[in-house]
Amino acid sequence: MRIVWTTQAQEDLEAIYQYWLPTNEAYATRLYNSLIDEAEVLASQPKAGALERLLEHVPGHYRSLLADKRHKLVYTIEGNDIVIHAVWDCRQDPDKLTSKI
């Protein structure tokens, strides 16, 4: 399967990197790379993530994979594509996730 990052997910990934960059460049790089590496797991195990309960009311069968202690990759399975819609910081207001999708 192929991993596809939406514009929103790319912006989320970049925002996370830019947030940490001024204070800890090594951590920013490590986190950025680990989020991308976790996404690659989905290519061979697309159902590794659970159905995302915060998005049950939204059409599309959104799933999420906890990529580290604080971040989820929110995605859908569309044919042969894993479409990553958002990189979600779990500490945020859950209502914000719905507005991102």
The first five atom37 places (N, CA, C, CB, O) and aatype in JSON, in Angstrom:
{
  "aatype": [12, 1, 9, 19, 17, 16, 16, 5, 0, 5, 6, 3, 10, 6, 0, 9, 18, 5, 18, 17, 10, 14, 16, 2, 6, 0, 18, 0, 16, 1, 10, 18, 2, 15, 10, 9, 3, 6, 0, 6, 19, 10, 0, 15, 5, 14, 11, 0, 7, 0, 10, 6, 1, 10, 10, 6, 8, 19, 14, 7, 8, 18, 1, 15, 10, 10, 0, 3, 11, 1, 8, 11, 10, 19, 18, 16, 9, 6, 7, 2, 3, 9, 19, 9, 8, 0, 19, 17, 3, 4, 1, 5, 3, 14, 3, 11, 10, 16, 15, 11, 9],
  "atom_mask": [
    [1, 1, 1, 1, 1],
    [1, 1, 1, 1, 1],
    [1, 1, 1, 1, 1],
    [1, 1, 1, 1, 1],
    [1, 1, 1, 1, 1],
    [1, 1, 1, 1, 1],
    [1, 1, 1, 1, 1],
    [1, 1, 1, 1, 1],
    [1, 1, 1, 1, 1],
    [1, 1, 1, 1, 1],
    [1, 1, 1, 1, 1],
    [1, 1, 1, 1, 1],
    [1, 1, 1, 1, 1],
    [1, 1, 1, 1, 1],
    [1, 1, 1, 1, 1],
    [1, 1, 1, 1, 1],
    [1, 1, 1, 1, 1],
    [1, 1, 1, 1, 1],
    [1, 1, 1, 1, 1],
    [1, 1, 1, 1, 1],
    [1, 1, 1, 1, 1],
    [1, 1, 1, 1, 1],
    [1, 1, 1, 1, 1],
    [1, 1, 1, 1, 1],
    [1, 1, 1, 1, 1],
    [1, 1, 1, 1, 1],
    [1, 1, 1, 1, 1],
    [1, 1, 1, 1, 1],
    [1, 1, 1, 1, 1],
    [1, 1, 1, 1, 1],
    [1, 1, 1, 1, 1],
    [1, 1, 1, 1, 1],
    [1, 1, 1, 1, 1],
    [1, 1, 1, 1, 1],
    [1, 1, 1, 1, 1],
    [1, 1, 1, 1, 1],
    [1, 1, 1, 1, 1],
    [1, 1, 1, 1, 1],
    [1, 1, 1, 1, 1],
    [1, 1, 1, 1, 1],
    [1, 1, 1, 1, 1],
    [1, 1, 1, 1, 1],
    [1, 1, 1, 1, 1],
    [1, 1, 1, 1, 1],
    [1, 1, 1, 1, 1],
    [1, 1, 1, 1, 1],
    [1, 1, 1, 1, 1],
    [1, 1, 1, 1, 1],
    [1, 1, 1, 0, 1],
    [1, 1, 1, 1, 1],
    [1, 1, 1, 1, 1],
    [1, 1, 1, 1, 1],
    [1, 1, 1, 1, 1],
    [1, 1, 1, 1, 1],
    [1, 1, 1, 1, 1],
    [1, 1, 1, 1, 1],
    [1, 1, 1, 1, 1],
    [1, 1, 1, 1, 1],
    [1, 1, 1, 1, 1],
    [1, 1, 1, 0, 1],
    [1, 1, 1, 1, 1],
    [1, 1, 1, 1, 1],
    [1, 1, 1, 1, 1],
    [1, 1, 1, 1, 1],
    [1, 1, 1, 1, 1],
    [1, 1, 1, 1, 1],
    [1, 1, 1, 1, 1],
    [1, 1, 1, 1, 1],
    [1, 1, 1, 1, 1],
    [1, 1, 1, 1, 1],
    [1, 1, 1, 1, 1],
    [1, 1, 1, 1, 1],
    [1, 1, 1, 1, 1],
    [1, 1, 1, 1, 1],
    [1, 1, 1, 1, 1],
    [1, 1, 1, 1, 1],
    [1, 1, 1, 1, 1],
    [1, 1, 1, 1, 1],
    [1, 1, 1, 0, 1],
    [1, 1, 1, 1, 1],
    [1, 1, 1, 1, 1],
    [1, 1, 1, 1, 1],
    [1, 1, 1, 1, 1],
    [1, 1, 1, 1, 1],
    [1, 1, 1, 1, 1],
    [1, 1, 1, 1, 1],
    [1, 1, 1, 1, 1],
    [1, 1, 1, 1, 1],
    [1, 1, 1, 1, 1],
    [1, 1, 1, 1, 1],
    [1, 1, 1, 1, 1],
    [1, 1, 1, 1, 1],
    [1, 1, 1, 1, 1],
    [1, 1, 1, 1, 1],
    [1, 1, 1, 1, 1],
    [1, 1, 1, 1, 1],
    [1, 1, 1, 1, 1],
    [1, 1, 1, 1, 1],
    [1, 1, 1, 1, 1],
    [1, 1, 1, 1, 1],
    [1, 1, 1, 1, 1]
  ],
  "atom_positions": [
    [[0.84, -1.18, 0.0], [0.0, 0.0, 0.0], [0.88, 1.25, 0.0], [-0.95, 0.0, 1.22], [2.05, 1.22, 0.41]],
    [[0.3, 2.32, -0.46], [1.03, 3.58, -0.6], [0.56, 4.56, 0.47], [0.83, 4.19, -2.03], [-0.63, 4.66, 0.76]],
    [[1.51, 5.29, 1.06], [1.2, 6.32, 2.06], [1.04, 7.65, 1.34], [2.32, 6.4, 3.16], [1.91, 8.06, 0.57]],
    [[-0.09, 8.33, 1.59], [-0.36, 9.63, 0.99], [-0.61, 10.62, 2.13], [-1.59, 9.58, 0.01], [-1.47, 10.39, 2.98]],
    [[0.14, 11.7, 2.16], [-0.02, 12.75, 3.17], [-0.85, 13.87, 2.58], [1.37, 13.27, 3.68], [-0.48, 14.42, 1.54]],
    [[-1.95, 14.22, 3.21], [-2.72, 15.38, 2.76], [-1.94, 16.65, 3.08], [-4.13, 15.41, 3.42], [-0.98, 16.62, 3.85]],
    [[-2.37, 17.74, 2.49], [-1.74, 19.03, 2.78], [-1.84, 19.33, 4.27], [-2.4, 20.17, 1.95], [-0.87, 19.8, 4.88]],
    [[-3.0, 19.07, 4.86], [-3.19, 19.32, 6.3], [-2.19, 18.52, 7.13], [-4.63, 18.97, 6.72], [-1.58, 19.06, 8.05]],
    [[-2.02, 17.24, 6.81], [-1.09, 16.39, 7.57], [0.36, 16.88, 7.4], [-1.21, 14.93, 7.11], [1.13, 16.88, 8.36]],
    [[0.71, 17.31, 6.2], [2.05, 17.85, 5.98], [2.26, 19.12, 6.79], [2.28, 18.13, 4.48], [3.33, 19.33, 7.37]],
    [[1.24, 19.97, 6.83], [1.33, 21.2, 7.62], [1.45, 20.88, 9.11], [0.1, 22.09, 7.37], [2.21, 21.53, 9.83]],
    [[0.71, 19.89, 9.58], [0.8, 19.48, 10.98], [2.21, 19.0, 11.31], [-0.22, 18.36, 11.29], [2.79, 19.39, 12.33]],
    [[2.75, 18.17, 10.45], [4.09, 17.63, 10.66], [5.12, 18.76, 10.7], [4.45, 16.62, 9.54], [6.0, 18.77, 11.57]],
    [[5.0, 19.68, 9.78], [5.93, 20.82, 9.74], [5.77, 21.71, 10.97], [5.7, 21.64, 8.46], [6.76, 22.2, 11.51]],
    [[4.54, 21.93, 11.41], [4.29, 22.77, 12.59], [4.9, 22.15, 13.85], [2.78, 22.98, 12.79], [5.45, 22.86, 14.69]],
    [[4.8, 20.84, 13.96], [5.39, 20.15, 15.12], [6.91, 20.32, 15.08], [5.01, 18.63, 15.13], [7.53, 20.62, 16.1]],
    [[7.49, 20.14, 13.92], [8.94, 20.3, 13.77], [9.37, 21.72, 14.13], [9.37, 19.97, 12.33], [10.31, 21.92, 14.89]],
    [[8.66, 22.71, 13.57], [9.02, 24.11, 13.82], [8.81, 24.5, 15.28], [8.18, 25.02, 12.93], [9.54, 25.35, 15.8]],
    [[7.85, 23.9, 15.94], [7.62, 24.2, 17.36], [8.84, 23.81, 18.2], [6.36, 23.46, 17.86], [9.27, 24.57, 19.07]],
    [[9.39, 22.62, 17.94], [10.49, 22.12, 18.76], [11.87, 22.6, 18.3], [10.46, 20.62, 18.75], [12.81, 22.6, 19.08]],
    [[11.98, 23.0, 17.06], [13.28, 23.37, 16.48], [14.06, 24.42, 17.29], [13.07, 23.87, 15.09], [15.25, 24.21, 17.53]],
    [[13.45, 25.53, 17.71], [14.24, 26.55, 18.42], [14.81, 26.09, 19.76], [13.39, 27.77, 18.66], [15.86, 26.56, 20.19]],
    [[14.13, 25.17, 20.42], [14.59, 24.75, 21.74], [15.41, 23.47, 21.74], [13.42, 24.58, 22.64], [16.26, 23.27, 22.61]],
    [[15.15, 22.6, 20.75], [15.85, 21.32, 20.74], [15.85, 20.75, 19.32], [15.2, 20.32, 21.74], [14.97, 19.97, 18.95]],
    [[16.83, 21.14, 18.54], [16.89, 20.74, 17.14], [16.97, 19.22, 16.98], [18.09, 21.39, 16.46], [16.33, 18.65, 16.1]],
    [[17.76, 18.57, 17.82], [17.9, 17.12, 17.72], [16.56, 16.42, 17.98], [18.96, 16.61, 18.72], [16.2, 15.49, 17.26]],
    [[15.84, 16.87, 19.0], [14.53, 16.29, 19.3], [13.55, 16.55, 18.16], [13.97, 16.85, 20.61], [12.79, 15.66, 17.78]],
    [[13.55, 17.76, 17.62], [12.65, 18.12, 16.52], [12.87, 17.18, 15.34], [12.86, 19.59, 16.08], [11.91, 16.68, 14.75]],
    [[14.11, 16.94, 15.01], [14.45, 16.05, 13.89], [14.05, 14.61, 14.19], [15.94, 16.13, 13.57], [13.48, 13.93, 13.35]],
    [[14.37, 14.16, 15.4], [14.04, 12.79, 15.8], [12.52, 12.56, 15.78], [14.59, 12.49, 17.21], [12.06, 11.54, 15.28]],
    [[11.75, 13.52, 16.32], [10.3, 13.39, 16.35], [9.73, 13.39, 14.94], [9.67, 14.54, 17.17], [8.89, 12.55, 14.61]],
    [[10.17, 14.3, 14.11], [9.73, 14.39, 12.71], [9.95, 13.05, 12.01], [10.48, 15.53, 11.96], [9.05, 12.51, 11.37]],
    [[11.16, 12.53, 12.13], [11.49, 11.26, 11.47], [10.71, 10.09, 12.05], [12.99, 10.99, 11.59], [10.31, 9.19, 11.31]],
    [[10.48, 10.09, 13.35], [9.74, 8.97, 13.95], [8.28, 8.98, 13.5], [9.82, 9.04, 15.48], [7.69, 7.92, 13.32]],
    [[7.69, 10.16, 13.32], [6.31, 10.23, 12.84], [6.22, 9.69, 11.41], [5.78, 11.68, 12.9], [5.27, 8.98, 11.06]],
    [[7.19, 10.02, 10.59], [7.21, 9.49, 9.22], [7.44, 7.98, 9.22], [8.31, 10.19, 8.39], [6.8, 7.25, 8.46]],
    [[8.33, 7.51, 10.08], [8.6, 6.07, 10.18], [7.35, 5.31, 10.62], [9.75, 5.81, 11.15], [7.07, 4.23, 10.11]],
    [[6.62, 5.86, 11.58], [5.38, 5.21, 12.04], [4.36, 5.12, 10.92], [4.78, 5.96, 13.24], [3.64, 4.13, 10.81]],
    [[4.29, 6.15, 10.1], [3.36, 6.12, 8.97], [3.71, 4.97, 8.03], [3.4, 7.47, 8.2], [2.81, 4.34, 7.47]],
    [[4.98, 4.69, 7.86], [5.39, 3.61, 6.96], [4.93, 2.24, 7.45], [6.9, 3.62, 6.8], [4.74, 1.33, 6.65]],
    [[4.75, 2.09, 8.75], [4.22, 0.84, 9.31], [2.86, 0.54, 8.71], [4.13, 0.92, 10.86], [2.51, -0.62, 8.47]],
    [[2.08, 1.59, 8.46], [0.73, 1.41, 7.94], [0.72, 0.83, 6.52], [-0.01, 2.74, 7.94], [-0.27, 0.23, 6.11]],
    [[1.8, 0.99, 5.78], [1.86, 0.44, 4.42], [1.72, -1.07, 4.44], [3.18, 0.84, 3.74], [1.11, -1.65, 3.54]],
    [[2.28, -1.71, 5.45], [2.18, -3.17, 5.54], [1.12, -3.64, 6.53], [3.52, -3.75, 5.93], [0.69, -4.79, 6.48]],
    [[0.69, -2.74, 7.42], [-0.33, -3.09, 8.41], [-1.37, -1.97, 8.49], [0.32, -3.34, 9.82], [-1.41, -1.24, 9.48]],
    [[-2.19, -1.83, 7.46], [-3.1, -0.68, 7.39], [-4.13, -0.6, 8.51], [-3.81, -0.71, 6.09], [-4.64, 0.48, 8.81]],
    [[-4.45, -1.72, 9.12], [-5.44, -1.69, 10.19], [-4.78, -1.72, 11.58], [-6.39, -2.87, 10.05], [-5.42, -2.09, 12.56]],
    [[-3.52, -1.33, 11.63], [-2.8, -1.29, 12.91], [-3.43, -0.27, 13.86], [-1.32, -0.95, 12.68], [-3.41, -0.46, 15.08]],
    [[-3.98, 0.78, 13.32], [-4.62, 1.8, 14.14], [-6.08, 1.47, 14.39], [0.0, 0.0, 0.0], [-6.74, 0.82, 13.58]],
    [[-6.56, 1.92, 15.52], [-7.96, 1.69, 15.9], [-8.86, 2.72, 15.22], [-8.13, 1.76, 17.44], [-8.4, 3.78, 14.78]],
    [[-10.15, 2.41, 15.14], [-11.11, 3.41, 14.66], [-11.04, 4.59, 15.62], [-12.56, 2.83, 14.57], [-11.04, 4.41, 16.84]],
    [[-10.98, 5.79, 15.08], [-10.83, 7.0, 15.89], [-12.18, 7.4, 16.47], [-10.24, 8.17, 15.05], [-13.07, 7.83, 15.75]],
    [[-12.33, 7.24, 17.78], [-13.62, 7.51, 18.44], [-14.02, 8.98, 18.38], [-13.56, 7.07, 19.88], [-15.21, 9.29, 18.42]],
    [[-13.06, 9.88, 18.3], [-13.38, 11.31, 18.23], [-14.01, 11.68, 16.89], [-12.14, 12.14, 18.46], [-14.6, 12.75, 16.74]],
    [[-13.87, 10.79, 15.91], [-14.41, 11.07, 14.57], [-15.48, 10.07, 14.14], [-13.28, 11.07, 13.55], [-15.77, 9.93, 12.95]],
    [[-16.06, 9.37, 15.1], [-17.1, 8.39, 14.78], [-18.28, 9.01, 14.05], [-17.59, 7.71, 16.05], [-18.91, 8.37, 13.21]],
    [[-18.58, 10.26, 14.36], [-19.73, 10.94, 13.76], [-19.43, 11.51, 12.38], [-20.19, 12.05, 14.67], [-20.34, 12.02, 11.71]],
    [[-18.18, 11.42, 11.93], [-17.78, 11.95, 10.63], [-17.7, 10.78, 9.63], [-16.4, 12.71, 10.73], [-17.07, 9.77, 9.93]],
    [[-18.34, 10.92, 8.47], [-18.24, 9.85, 7.48], [-16.79, 9.62, 7.05], [-19.11, 10.17, 6.26], [-16.02, 10.57, 6.92]],
    [[-16.43, 8.37, 6.84], [-15.1, 8.1, 6.31], [-14.31, 7.03, 7.02], [0.0, 0.0, 0.0], [-13.23, 6.68, 6.56]],
    [[-14.79, 6.49, 8.12], [-14.08, 5.43, 8.85], [-12.63, 5.83, 9.17], [-14.1, 4.13, 8.04], [-11.69, 5.15, 8.75]],
    [[-12.48, 6.9, 9.89], [-11.15, 7.38, 10.28], [-10.55, 6.46, 11.33], [-11.21, 8.83, 10.81], [-11.23, 5.99, 12.24]],
    [[-9.28, 6.21, 11.16], [-8.52, 5.4, 12.1], [-7.38, 6.26, 12.64], [-7.97, 4.09, 11.41], [-7.06, 7.3, 12.07]],
    [[-6.78, 5.83, 13.74], [-5.61, 6.56, 14.24], [-4.61, 5.59, 14.83], [-6.02, 7.61, 15.29], [-4.97, 4.58, 15.44]],
    [[-3.36, 5.93, 14.62], [-2.25, 5.14, 15.14], [-1.46, 6.04, 16.09], [-1.35, 4.58, 13.99], [-1.0, 7.11, 15.69]],
    [[-1.32, 5.6, 17.31], [-0.53, 6.37, 18.27], [0.94, 6.23, 17.87], [-0.77, 5.88, 19.75], [1.52, 5.15, 17.96]],
    [[1.51, 7.34, 17.44], [2.87, 7.31, 16.89], [3.93, 7.49, 17.97], [3.02, 8.4, 15.85], [5.04, 6.98, 17.83]],
    [[3.61, 8.18, 19.03], [4.47, 8.32, 20.2], [3.56, 8.63, 21.38], [5.58, 9.44, 19.99], [2.35, 8.45, 21.29]],
    [[4.12, 9.1, 22.47], [3.31, 9.35, 23.67], [2.25, 10.43, 23.46], [4.21, 9.75, 24.81], [1.24, 10.44, 24.15]],
    [[2.48, 11.33, 22.5], [1.6, 12.5, 22.38], [0.92, 12.67, 21.03], [2.37, 13.71, 22.67], [0.01, 13.49, 20.91]],
    [[1.33, 11.95, 20.03], [0.86, 12.22, 18.67], [0.2, 11.0, 18.02], [2.01, 12.69, 17.8], [0.67, 9.87, 18.14]],
    [[-0.9, 11.27, 17.35], [-1.61, 10.25, 16.58], [-1.52, 10.61, 15.11], [-3.09, 10.12, 17.05], [-1.52, 11.79, 14.74]],
    [[-1.45, 9.59, 14.28], [-1.62, 9.76, 12.85], [-3.07, 9.4, 12.55], [-0.59, 8.88, 12.02], [-3.48, 8.26, 12.77]],
    [[-3.83, 10.34, 12.05], [-5.24, 10.11, 11.74], [-5.33, 9.84, 10.25], [-6.14, 11.34, 12.16], [-4.91, 10.66, 9.43]],
    [[-5.9, 8.68, 9.9], [-5.86, 8.26, 8.5], [-7.12, 7.5, 8.1], [-4.64, 7.41, 8.25], [-7.92, 7.09, 8.93]],
    [[-7.25, 7.33, 6.79], [-8.27, 6.46, 6.22], [-7.59, 5.51, 5.25], [-9.39, 7.3, 5.5], [-6.49, 5.76, 4.76]],
    [[-8.28, 4.41, 4.99], [-7.82, 3.45, 3.99], [-8.71, 3.66, 2.77], [-7.88, 1.95, 4.52], [-9.93, 3.48, 2.83]],
    [[-8.09, 4.04, 1.67], [-8.83, 4.34, 0.44], [-8.22, 3.54, -0.71], [-8.81, 5.87, 0.12], [-7.22, 3.95, -1.31]],
    [[-8.83, 2.4, -0.99], [-8.28, 1.51, -2.03], [-6.91, 1.01, -1.6], [0.0, 0.0, 0.0], [-6.77, 0.38, -0.56]],
    [[-5.9, 1.29, -2.41], [-4.53, 0.89, -2.1], [-3.74, 1.99, -1.4], [-3.8, 0.47, -3.36], [-2.52, 1.89, -1.24]],
    [[-4.43, 3.05, -0.99], [-3.77, 4.17, -0.34], [-4.12, 4.27, 1.14], [-4.13, 5.47, -1.04], [-5.26, 4.05, 1.54]],
    [[-3.13, 4.6, 1.93], [-3.33, 5.02, 3.31], [-3.22, 6.53, 3.26], [-2.26, 4.35, 4.33], [-2.15, 7.07, 2.99]],
    [[-4.32, 7.21, 3.52], [-4.34, 8.68, 3.43], [-4.25, 9.24, 4.84], [-5.62, 9.19, 2.69], [-5.17, 9.07, 5.64]],
    [[-3.16, 9.9, 5.14], [-2.97, 10.51, 6.46], [-3.55, 11.91, 6.37], [-1.45, 10.53, 6.9], [-3.1, 12.75, 5.59]],
    [[-4.58, 12.15, 7.21], [-5.31, 13.41, 7.17], [-4.8, 14.42, 8.19], [-6.78, 13.16, 7.41], [-4.93, 15.63, 7.99]],
    [[-4.22, 13.93, 9.28], [-3.75, 14.85, 10.33], [-2.72, 14.15, 11.2], [-4.93, 15.36, 11.18], [-2.74, 12.93, 11.36]],
    [[-1.84, 14.94, 11.76], [-0.96, 14.5, 12.84], [-1.48, 15.23, 14.05], [0.59, 14.8, 12.54], [-1.37, 16.46, 14.14]],
    [[-2.04, 14.51, 14.99], [-2.79, 15.08, 16.08], [-2.04, 14.99, 17.4], [-4.13, 14.39, 16.2], [-1.63, 13.91, 17.81]],
    [[-1.87, 16.12, 18.06], [-1.29, 16.16, 19.41], [-2.44, 15.86, 20.36], [-0.61, 17.57, 19.73], [-3.37, 16.64, 20.49]],
    [[-2.36, 14.73, 21.03], [-3.46, 14.24, 21.88], [-3.76, 15.16, 23.07], [-3.12, 12.87, 22.39], [-4.78, 14.98, 23.73]],
    [[-2.9, 16.12, 23.34], [-3.14, 17.03, 24.46], [-4.05, 18.19, 24.08], [-1.82, 17.58, 24.98], [-4.45, 18.97, 24.94]],
    [[-4.4, 18.3, 22.81], [-5.25, 19.4, 22.35], [-6.72, 19.11, 22.64], [-5.04, 19.64, 20.85], [-7.11, 17.99, 22.96]],
    [[-7.51, 20.17, 22.53], [-8.96, 20.07, 22.67], [-9.48, 19.11, 21.6], [-9.65, 21.47, 22.56], [-9.25, 19.35, 20.41]],
    [[-10.17, 18.04, 21.97], [-10.66, 17.06, 21.0], [-11.55, 17.66, 19.9], [-11.42, 15.99, 21.71], [-11.57, 17.15, 18.78]],
    [[-12.25, 18.72, 20.2], [-13.12, 19.35, 19.18], [-12.31, 19.92, 18.02], [-13.96, 20.45, 19.81], [-12.83, 20.05, 16.91]],
    [[-11.06, 20.26, 18.27], [-10.2, 20.8, 17.2], [-9.94, 19.75, 16.12], [-8.88, 21.3, 17.79], [-9.76, 20.09, 14.95]],
    [[-9.91, 18.48, 16.52], [-9.65, 17.43, 15.54], [-10.75, 17.38, 14.49], [-9.51, 16.08, 16.23], [-10.47, 17.25, 13.3]],
    [[-11.98, 17.49, 14.92], [-13.1, 17.47, 13.99], [-12.99, 18.62, 13.0], [-14.43, 17.55, 14.74], [-13.28, 18.44, 11.82]],
    [[-12.57, 19.77, 13.46], [-12.47, 20.93, 12.56], [-11.33, 20.78, 11.56], [-12.27, 22.21, 13.37], [-11.36, 21.4, 10.49]],
    [[-10.33, 19.96, 11.87], [-9.22, 19.74, 10.95], [-9.6, 18.82, 9.79], [-8.04, 19.16, 11.7], [-9.06, 18.92, 8.69]],
    [[-10.53, 17.95, 10.06], [-10.89, 16.91, 9.06], [-11.92, 17.42, 8.08], [-11.42, 15.65, 9.75], [-12.33, 16.69, 7.18]]
  ]
}
